[in-house]
Amino acid sequence: MKNVDPAHAEDGMPTIGSLTEVRAVLDRYNTGTDGTESPNALGSMVLYGPGMVLEILADGGPVRQIMVTMTDDDFAFPVLTRVCREQKWTLLDPETGQRLRFSA
């Protein structure tokens, strides 16, 4: 998720980019598909990174959010922190509603 300025929010959640752009960004963080280039049965593109699995809705529209499941916190959290800091994205913990923002 990107940081949102409420005065300029569009549909509540800004776009991160197209699926192609988001995949290109995540490639730089050793995160990509397992070789499968088509969405799964639920319409999501599944990407794998260090200690995490990412799901992105692949409906042809802009990407507004990415669901991240950490499989190993020790590997995943430093990578997610770096991605968020460099891309100015925000993490949201869906269980607590807490937003984690990282400054550059």
C-alpha atoms as one frame of an Amber mdcrd trajectory, in Angstrom:
protein
   0.000   0.000   0.000   1.241   3.535  -0.642   1.052   6.422   1.765  -2.201
   8.290   1.239  -2.872  12.009   1.410  -6.608  12.047   2.329  -7.131  15.258
   0.359  -5.993  13.519  -2.824  -7.159   9.947  -2.232  -8.788   8.215  -5.159
 -11.259   5.467  -4.277  -9.668   5.328  -0.820  -6.550   3.438  -1.891  -4.034
   4.756  -4.430  -2.551   2.587  -7.137   0.876   1.071  -6.671   1.254   0.559
 -10.415   0.357  -1.975 -13.066   0.999  -5.657 -12.404   3.998  -5.479 -14.745
   5.438  -2.453 -12.914   4.913  -4.005  -9.473   6.528  -7.265 -10.558   9.513
  -5.330 -11.945   9.907  -3.537  -8.599   9.648  -6.761  -6.603  12.133  -8.535
  -8.898  14.799  -6.224  -7.458  14.099  -7.720  -4.023  14.495 -11.359  -5.109
  10.727 -11.802  -5.293   9.000 -13.397  -8.259   6.904 -16.273  -9.545   7.865
 -19.912  -9.442   7.850 -19.848 -13.249   4.069 -19.741 -13.540   3.144 -16.679
 -15.551  -0.637 -16.928 -15.309  -2.953 -16.172 -12.388  -4.129 -18.999 -10.139
  -7.743 -20.229  -9.970  -8.652 -17.297  -7.699  -7.296 -14.724 -10.169  -4.189
 -13.889  -8.157  -0.561 -13.795  -9.217   1.516 -15.520  -6.558   5.082 -14.317
  -5.975   7.681 -15.824  -3.668  10.352 -13.912  -1.813  12.703 -14.438   1.100
  10.488 -15.830   3.862   7.231 -14.645   2.304   4.505 -15.314  -0.228   2.821
 -12.366  -1.970  -0.546 -12.422  -3.731  -1.582  -9.742  -6.194  -5.003  -9.573
  -7.847  -4.371 -10.032 -11.570  -7.611  -8.658 -13.006  -5.976  -6.350 -15.553
  -6.547  -3.248 -13.447  -4.011  -1.278 -11.437  -2.548  -2.903  -8.339  -3.840
  -1.260  -5.156  -2.721  -3.773  -2.564  -0.569  -6.844  -2.072  -1.365  -9.553
   0.455   1.838 -10.718   2.142   2.078 -13.906   4.178   5.334 -14.231   6.077
   6.611 -17.799   6.318   9.816 -16.789   8.106   9.758 -13.446   9.938  13.542
 -13.308  10.297  14.006 -13.323   6.515  10.838 -11.540   5.394  10.643  -8.521
   7.696  13.998  -6.933   6.727  13.107  -7.304   3.032   9.605  -5.885   3.524
  11.039  -3.001   5.527  13.478  -2.187   2.737  10.820  -2.449   0.006   8.453
  -0.180   1.925  11.135   2.379   2.755  12.503   2.584  -0.796   9.120   2.475
  -2.580   7.286   4.617   0.003   4.763   1.838   0.608   2.956   1.180   3.887
   2.345  -2.154   5.594  -0.991  -2.769   7.272  -1.456  -5.549   9.807  -5.018
  -6.763   9.088  -5.333  -8.346  12.533  -4.606  -5.170  14.499  -5.269  -2.455
  11.907  -1.830  -1.005  12.691  -0.037   0.731   9.831   3.729   0.461   9.690
   5.416   3.352   7.904   9.122   3.418   7.170  10.965   6.651   6.464  13.833
   6.849   4.008
